[in-house]
Amino acid sequence: MLVIRRRAGESLFIGDGVEIRILDVGPSQVKLGIEAPKEVTVLRNEVRQTQQANLDAARQTSPESVKTLLKQLRQ
């Protein structure tokens, strides 16, 4: 892991297209501004973890259970 110290108003680059700016630094949080191309997905870690958990749950769902659920919803 690369550790870089930056102050508010400073920035760093990842590759050619992603810039991360330090907007504000408080006692318990840091506010970041991220400029990236549209094709680069930027997610908070908790959103990514939820997304992965949903994908894992969907993979474990059998076609039979989906058919049963649809049948129950139609009643």
N, C-alpha and C positions, 0 to 999 in steps of 0.2 A: 504494500500500500504506500502510495506517495502521499506525504503530508506537506502541505504548503500553507504558510501563514500569509494572510491577506487582511487588509484593513478596509473599512467602508470606503467605497469609491474605487477600489482596485478590482481587477478582473484577472481571469486566467482563461486559456483556450484549451479545448480538447480537439485535436485534429485541426482541420482547416475550417470547419463550419459551426462549431459549438463554442459559444462564449458564455462564461459564468461570471456574473458581476456580483460583488458583495455590496448590497444596498444599505444594510443597517446591521449593526451588531449590538445586541442587548445582553443583559446578564444571564439569560437562560435560552436565548434563541438567536439565530442568524437569519436575516432575510436575503434571499438570493434572487437574482434576475437571470434567466436563462434564455439565450437566443440560439435557436437551432433551426435547421431546415425542416420543412413540413414533414419530410419522410423520416425524421428522427423522432422516435417516441420518447417522451420525458414523463416518468411516473414517480410519484412518491413511493417509498418502499412498502408502506402499508397497503396501498392500492394494488401494487404488483403482487403482494402476498395473497390478497383477497382474490385477485384475478386467477392466480395459480390454484388456489384452493377450489374455486368454482370449476376450473377446467378438470382438476383431479376428480371432483365429485361427479362431473358429467361423464367422464370416462368409465366410472364404476357403475353407471346406470345401465341396466340391461334394456334391450328393446321391449321385452315383455312387460317390465315395470312401467315403461312409458305408455304402452298400449292400455294397461290397466288404469293408469292415471287418467288418460284421455277418456276412457269409458266412464269413469266415475265423474269427471267434469261435465260430461254431456248429459248426465242424469238429472 
